[in-house]
Amino acid sequence: MMAINIPEEVYTMQTKRSIVKANAVLYHKAGRKLKTQILDELVQTTHLNRKHLTVLLKKTGKVYYTPQGFKLVGDPTVTYVHKRGRKKKYTQEILPWSDY
């Protein structure tokens, strides 16, 4: 049986995803019983939902091609979530009134 790479410390979301990335190779090569053990230990340490972990582990390292021909490799440490909420009206390009 192989050892699972899980450091012991307080986790941020970025470190949780790096733990998932480190264990994805072992998860891909493992059989069904070992996969359940890996998932059980990852759920206990990262406190993420089991289904979410399986999706992250499956997509890690997977190669995707866009219609434009770009090659994308699945990486759980990179998030593509946009910022929610109202957009800013004023940017740095607008000078404050005290400069005039």
PyMOL commands that set and color helices and strands:
alter all, ss='L'
color gray80, all
select helices_A, chain A and resi 13-29+32-46+50-59+97-99
alter helices_A, ss='H'
color red, helices_A
select strands_A, chain A and resi 63-65+71-73
alter strands_A, ss='S'
color yellow, strands_A
deselect
rebuild
show_as cartoon
